[in-house]
Amino acid sequence: MIAHSIPGPAKRPALKLAAALLAVTLPITTLPLPALAAEDVTPARAAGVRKTVQDRAKPMLSRDPGGAASLLAGEAKKTSDPVLFIDAGEAYLAAGVAERDKAALEQAIEQASIGLDIAAFQQDPRCDPGWQHLDAGEFEREVSRGKQVIEDSEKAIADLDKPVEAEPPVEEPKKDKGTTPRDGRGLIAGGALATVVGVGGLAMIGAGLALSSKAQKDVDALDPSAIDYDAQFNDIDKKGKTANVVAYAGIGVAAVGLGVGIALLALGVKKRKAYRAEHGGSETARWNVAPALGYGYGGLTLGGRF
Amino acid sequence: MSLRTPAVLSALALALTLGAAAPARAAAACSDASGVCLSDDKAKWEPDTSLSTKQLKAKRKGPACKVAFEIDGGRGSVFVNGRYAGTAPGANLSLLPGKHDIQVRDGQKILAEGVLTVPKAGSLQVTVRHG
């Protein structure tokens, strides 16, 4: 009775079959297929994965080549992509050269060598046809790049292993004791000073003679009958003698000053000329004497450039 | 010369003698004509053979065996069943028991190629002669 009370499926075998088929089909199409033992790698797919990695590593290469090398080497190991292995080799080479790091240079050789191994194997008939990272035309370029990395790394290691030769001591030009060049400016300065002293001596002569002359005039003008004649005479005589001393001293000062000064100036100018000729200078020492006149005074000014 | 000097010299001489007499580290030289030596008799190396596509796709069952590849006198990359597996020295692989297509190469130079029969579980040392 109960069985008879259930209508539908028992009476419609076509519907029952359709439902059964749907029930079987749905799980098959919606559930994931069991993973293949090894996923196929095609050059196009590999290039896509590679670009992502290279884009991540590229900005690091300049500021942190070691970090870029680690990243590239890690991804190369994961993907077994020969190009990434060679990229890692290049990055290790850059890091090794920058930091003079032999271990990094050895890693550069190792990474590039693995890249070359894989590239060579992928052209071997034993290689799985479903495991190809490169198009046929790309192998030569990558092999050449890998070999270059190895060659450069080996050269860099050889350079590191070379004993550091002591650089020949650079012969520094002997510096003068002072900071001033030996161009005779000291002689010229000394000569100018002595000349000024000599001119001062001339002035002393002039002053002495003038005072002496005035004293003589004063003596001549004295009245011998005056009560204080002797006292005045002695006083003027004293001044006259002093003036004579000043004049005599002036003669000495002038002679020494001008003699030494002119000699030093001559030597200095000569030396400067020789220095300029040797060092290519164009300026020459200049000195000049010019009259100086003004209200209440007159004389000469001595100017020099050295 | 102090009294201790002869004792120190004797100790040094003894140490040097013992050091010289100690066995040198065994060289991993492989003298097999095929250029490949295996550490386990259960394993088998068939040089210059390869597996068919069907054999390559055949399912291998059983506990994996730890296979260490060493290169006698150099380096090389190991390719198993058509794909890169590692680089020796230091290539420690875990292979399922059964036949595997193997090639070991250093750049363009093929150091060894053939079929390796891997035993169940355990470990296996494969030494490949370079050059």
HADDOCK unambig.tbl for C-alpha pairs under 7 A between the chains (distance, minus, plus):
assign (segid A and resid 80 and name CA) (segid B and resid 84 and name CA) 6.69 0.50 0.50
assign (segid A and resid 113 and name CA) (segid B and resid 107 and name CA) 6.68 0.50 0.50
assign (segid A and resid 114 and name CA) (segid B and resid 77 and name CA) 6.63 0.50 0.50
assign (segid A and resid 116 and name CA) (segid B and resid 107 and name CA) 5.39 0.50 0.50
assign (segid A and resid 117 and name CA) (segid B and resid 77 and name CA) 6.33 0.50 0.50
assign (segid A and resid 117 and name CA) (segid B and resid 105 and name CA) 6.45 0.50 0.50
assign (segid A and resid 117 and name CA) (segid B and resid 106 and name CA) 5.87 0.50 0.50
assign (segid A and resid 117 and name CA) (segid B and resid 107 and name CA) 4.34 0.50 0.50
assign (segid A and resid 117 and name CA) (segid B and resid 108 and name CA) 6.98 0.50 0.50
assign (segid A and resid 118 and name CA) (segid B and resid 84 and name CA) 6.89 0.50 0.50
assign (segid A and resid 120 and name CA) (segid B and resid 107 and name CA) 6.30 0.50 0.50
assign (segid A and resid 120 and name CA) (segid B and resid 108 and name CA) 5.93 0.50 0.50
assign (segid A and resid 126 and name CA) (segid B and resid 82 and name CA) 5.79 0.50 0.50
assign (segid A and resid 127 and name CA) (segid B and resid 82 and name CA) 4.10 0.50 0.50
assign (segid A and resid 127 and name CA) (segid B and resid 83 and name CA) 6.37 0.50 0.50
assign (segid A and resid 128 and name CA) (segid B and resid 82 and name CA) 4.32 0.50 0.50
assign (segid A and resid 128 and name CA) (segid B and resid 83 and name CA) 6.37 0.50 0.50
assign (segid A and resid 131 and name CA) (segid B and resid 83 and name CA) 6.96 0.50 0.50
